[in-house]
């Protein structure tokens, strides 16, 4: 089952300050927002987005978000060979899990559960 890099996750302390930097200093276009703590930007000349998140309880730091066809199937297929740090869970509008490589680098996997976005 393939992993497709779609986002880079970047934890930030202050979303407004970070948005101002990426929008006004770098000139990047905002792609979407989720609530008051998360915003994403289109990385110029790339299909990959940068997701900024005020992460007060996430100890894992910067990492990639990889799209898979089915998080649960990926988990079942790989749970004996990789160290999952987050088992499959709903995090609307996605189904999400995370694992590490041998050096502790985090891979965040997901698939969309938002039927409107899939249409």
Secondary structure, DSSP 8 states (H G I E B T S, - for coil): ---EEEEEEEEES-HHHHHHIIIIIS--EEEEEETTTEEEEE-TTSS-EEEEEE-SS-TT-SEEEEE-S-HHHHHHHHTTTSEEEEEEEEETTEEEEEEE-TT--EEEEEEE--HHHH-
